[in-house]
Amino acid sequence: MMQKEELQELSRAIAACRVCRDMPAKGEAHRLPHEPRPIATLSGTARILIAGQAPGLRVHESGLPFNDASGDRLRQWLNVDRESFYNPEHFAMLPMGFCFPGYDAAGSDMPPRKECAPLWRKRAMDAMPQIELILTIGQYAQAWHMGPERMASMTETVAEWRRYLLTNRSPAILPLPHPSWRNSGWLKRHPWFEAELLPVLQERVRILVS
């Protein structure tokens, strides 16, 4: 396991990263349109990793991951309060893109930047070997962490959650939809998520943060 000082050094290096601004993966035309503010929480003790998508504008402005309505819903799913959620002894947070990617022409968040994962993800994961449960939120995190094991769609992947969670895999993986308000309709159409998946998730979280 990395020493505390080495983990802190990695966190500082991520916070100082400006690759998406200075050397964008797709060329100058795809430069990040604002000053980068990488947001990630590494931990040498947390047993749960939240693998999200990318910060939204409110998170970008505050510097606090999931500090928005999506975070409120996610904390409800996990059945934890803000104090526990933001305690790095309980949760590490590593989005697929560390910076707010900006908006597309329709006013929706752009996909996570392509520079982050190849540059930082394996190094960050290797720095946290104590992680026992990875919550993969949305298709980008599921694609990276689950690879060919994920299903054709996010819905199918989440529906097969038992296949990924209830195995001898280490760390265990539990796929989740994004907790955005935009997915409220999805939750209504798939009542099994709240009735079957969430109780198991909450019990697993209770055990791992106790």
HULIN-V839123 format. One record per pair of residues at least 12 apart in sequence whose C-alpha atoms are under 8 Angstrom apart, sorted by the first residue. I is the first residue (numbers start at 0). J is the second residue. If there is no record, write none. Layout:
[[I	J] [I	J]]
This chain:
[[0	43] [0	126] [0	127] [0	128] [0	129] [1	43] [1	126] [1	127] [3	43] [6	41] [6	42] [6	43] [6	126] [9	123] [10	39] [10	40] [10	41] [13	37] [13	39] [13	119] [14	36] [14	37] [14	38] [15	37] [16	35] [16	37] [17	35] [18	114] [19	31] [19	35] [19	112] [19	114] [20	32] [20	33] [20	34] [20	35] [23	114] [24	113] [24	114] [31	100] [31	101] [32	101] [35	98] [35	99] [36	59] [36	62] [36	97] [36	98] [36	99] [37	97] [37	98] [38	54] [38	59] [38	62] [38	63] [38	64] [38	94] [38	97] [38	98] [39	64] [39	91] [39	92] [39	93] [39	94] [39	97] [40	87] [40	91] [40	92] [40	93] [41	87] [41	91] [41	92] [41	93] [41	123] [41	127] [42	87] [42	88] [42	90] [42	91] [42	127] [43	88] [43	126] [43	127] [43	129] [44	87] [44	88] [44	89] [44	127] [44	129] [45	87] [45	88] [45	89] [45	90] [45	91] [45	129] [45	130] [45	208] [46	89] [46	90] [46	91] [46	129] [46	130] [46	131] [46	132] [46	207] [46	208] [47	89] [47	90] [47	91] [47	130] [47	131] [47	132] [47	133] [47	134] [47	204] [47	207] [48	90] [48	91] [48	92] [48	93] [48	130] [48	132] [48	133] [48	134] [49	90] [49	91] [49	92] [49	93] [49	94] [49	133] [49	134] [49	135] [49	136] [50	92] [50	93] [50	94] [50	95] [50	133] [50	134] [50	135] [50	136] [50	140] [51	92] [51	93] [51	94] [51	95] [51	134] [51	135] [51	136] [51	137] [51	140] [52	94] [52	95] [52	96] [52	110] [52	111] [52	136] [52	137] [52	139] [52	140] [53	94] [53	95] [53	96] [53	97] [53	98] [53	99] [53	100] [53	110] [53	111] [54	94] [54	96] [54	97] [54	98] [54	99] [54	100] [55	99] [55	100] [55	108] [56	99] [56	101] [58	99] [59	98] [59	99] [64	92] [68	179] [68	180] [69	177] [69	178] [69	179] [69	180] [70	178] [72	178] [72	179] [73	178] [76	197] [76	200] [76	201] [77	197] [77	200] [77	201] [77	204] [78	201] [89	207] [89	208] [94	140] [95	111] [95	112] [95	115] [95	116] [95	120] [95	139] [95	140] [96	111] [96	112] [96	113] [96	114] [96	115] [96	116] [97	111] [97	112] [97	115] [98	111] [98	112] [99	111] [100	112] [111	139] [130	170] [131	169] [131	170] [131	171] [132	169] [132	170] [132	171] [132	172] [132	173] [133	170] [133	171] [133	172] [133	173] [134	172] [134	173] [134	174] [134	175] [135	172] [135	173] [135	174] [135	175] [136	174] [136	175] [136	176] [136	177] [137	153] [137	174] [137	175] [137	176] [137	177] [138	152] [138	153] [141	174] [145	172] [153	176] [154	176] [156	174] [157	173] [157	174] [157	175] [157	176] [158	192] [160	173] [160	174] [160	196]]
